[in-house]
Amino acid sequence: MDAILLQILNGLDKGSAYALIALGLTLIFGTLGVVNFAHGALFMIGAFCAVSLQRLLSLSFETVDPTRTDFLGNPLKVKTPYIESWFGPETGAAIIDWSVPLAILFSIPIMLLVGFIMERGLIKHFYKRPHADQILVTFGLAIVLQELVKHWFGANPIQTGAPEAFKGSFDFGVLLGFDPNLIIYPYWRMVYFGFAAVIVAAVFAFLQFTTFGMVVRAGMADRETVGLLGINIDKRFTIMFGLAAAVAGLAGVMYAPINSPNYHMGMDFLVLSFVVVVVGGMGSLPGAVLAGFMLGILESFASMNWIKSMIPGIDQIIIYLVAIAILLTRPRGLMGRKGVMED
Amino acid sequence: MSNSNFTRRGVLKSGAVAGAGVALPTIFTASSAAAYTNEPMGSSVTLGFNVPQSGPYADEGADELRAYQLAVEHLNGEGDGGMMNTFSSKALQGNGILGKKVEYVTGDTQTKSDAARASAKSMIEKDGAVMITGGSSSGVAIAVQGLCQEAGVIFMAGLTHSNDTTGKDKKANGFRHFFNAYMSGAALAPVLAARYGSDRKAYHLTADYTWGWTQEESIVASTEALGWETVNTVKTPLAATDFSSYITPVLQTDADVLVLNHYGGNMVNSLTNAVQFGLREKQVNGRNFEIVVPLFSRLMARGAGENIKGILGSTNWHWSLTDEGSQAFVKSFGTKYGFPPSQAAHTVYCQTLLYADACERAGTFNPCGVVEALEGFEFDGLGNGKTTYRADDHQCFKDVLVVRGKENPTSEFDLLEVVEVTPVEQVTYDPNHPMFAGGNLGACNEGA
């Protein structure tokens, strides 16, 4: 029982990341009809926004400490962050410590701008082209973006820690009457799950309760009719692309303390997120969220030792097996609109 | 008005005849004039540096390339000479190798066996490389070593830690300076038993490929020999990024040690996840839960940040060593590049010098002459104390470092501290040891 509870908890944070990326993917597909293989790269750029802000806040000046030497035997140059000299050591250190939450604010304008440039500069030229062309160009773009990040930040993962206040883990086992240390869950992963829930709720509320959202939903249902009513739906869809980029970026920012960002992390999530979109139903926002959490939890279960001992390698293929089963029995996905992917 | 007699067919025919004419002398020199593959005929000799310039180990590859460039400078008599000044063999004169200026070409292994073989093949066939060296992965090293054996060139392995490289996949044309998984186990286990007790229960997470398997086998054998029990060994996919679902089952067992047979990004992520799930604060039967990373790399330890503090592992070499050779190399490398070299940089620098020295002592670039000069070669002054290239398997035998993540680093490079220098006798094994059985060195191949 304790193992099952632990795997459900494990699946939640993985599912949160899948859900947030898949939400943006399906939003772009639903509004613009574009299959965006560069969406994983947006998640990666978000994580590197956190890395960049941490580095910006840690920019330092050097003072020579004659009492100590460096690896060459020269007097040691001690680095002190500017921010600590401006605000005092304690406040400065606290600001650096909170760089990941602060990166949420830092990343939003950056991701909106990246999304806007991506859509206006490249993707809009492929609206009327076949999906194969869209996949090729966006996949190429993803590779270019990840190589740029690797050139700038290197190939190795870069540790980007959560604030000190969120380090450590919570003992759920004790709360539920189990022995201590049996069901523990890191605080930051709980924060990530909560953050994902807030973002998903905000996107839904935006689409459901604002005039802008209503027009977008109408455009998703019947773009031509909305256009005939004199509404510039293209402009709104471009904004939605920026919004989807921001959602992926925010997912990346908050994911940075869970796994140290590296240039390849977008690709690692991209394929799985596409499977999530297909299982949830192309263009279905609730479907993406539901499938994200469902597949995240399933993946966690599949990596339990006793399951792997019965079916070796199941943890690597479970998501794809589910996708095959769904596509065979319900091609439009769990919550997809009738007709989509069924012709 | 002019008449042209050019036709498409005519141009093709002329081109084919001209091409054959141009190729004819090359075919002759390659097949009959040369005594061995890529025998250097001019005033220079070309070495092939095959390192990961892209992919997950690109940072290690970049550091290897820096060390290779430094070695070439030193061989050609430029710079301060580095470890050539401390090397016990004095055959190298700083005038290239056998009087020929050293030049080099580079290839990108991408940390993929097929890409590494393709780039090595290209360097041998197109660039005339007489020796191939490099790599940051055992899978790649084994693949390229096999290719070099077939092609008749020497392969001086870079960072490869799998027992198989000089075990079941050993080749007469291949040589490894780096230590191996067995040596890590033999060096690390006594330190683990002394610090953590001899009645521990270990849970292994292992990268699912040749290096991971041999390291797990080595650590399990060496720790069980000292009284530890192995609770479970779980293989993790090389492509895994989130290890939480592999870490959490550890909580359900009575294990009190987690051994991470992971390298590179895998190590960074699995260690980070283990710390996140509170394993370092966990108590089992009144004792601290411990994490062990048998193969440490400073470049990758940087990615794990504070999480490596206090964690024990082993390494081939570390820049903080105070022997004359290490100091000379650190000074030379640090002055040129502004930061200390990694263990990957050290091992490839040594391999380049060892190859050049063997050519000088043999008086030829002929691979069979080089093999003869390296087999059983005893040397000192390259940073690891007295070292022997064993003739039976072409594995270097030298002291091994047991290291620990430093609690109070003074700089971004000061991440590991040497806990113990394990003497070579303790890590030496029989050439027919079961972990290395099944291979055959075979005869050297000079190609041509």
Interface residues (C-beta under 8 A of the other chain):
Chain A: D2 A3 L6 Q7 N10 D13 K14 R68 D70 F71 L72 L76 E147 K150 G154 A155 N156 P157 I158 Q159 G161 G168 S169 N181 L182 I183 I184 Y185 P186 W188 R189 I258 N259 S260 N262 H264 M265 D268 E299 S300 S303 M304 N305 K308 D315 Q316
Chain B: S54 G55 P56 Y57 A58 D59 N232 V234 P237 A239 T241 D242 S244 S245 Y246 T248 P249 L251 Q252 G264 G265 V268 N269 T272 N273 Q276 F277 G278 E281 K282 Q283 L299 M300 R302 G303 A304 G305 E306 N307 W319 S320 V330 K331 G334 T335 F339 P340 T410 S411 F413 D414
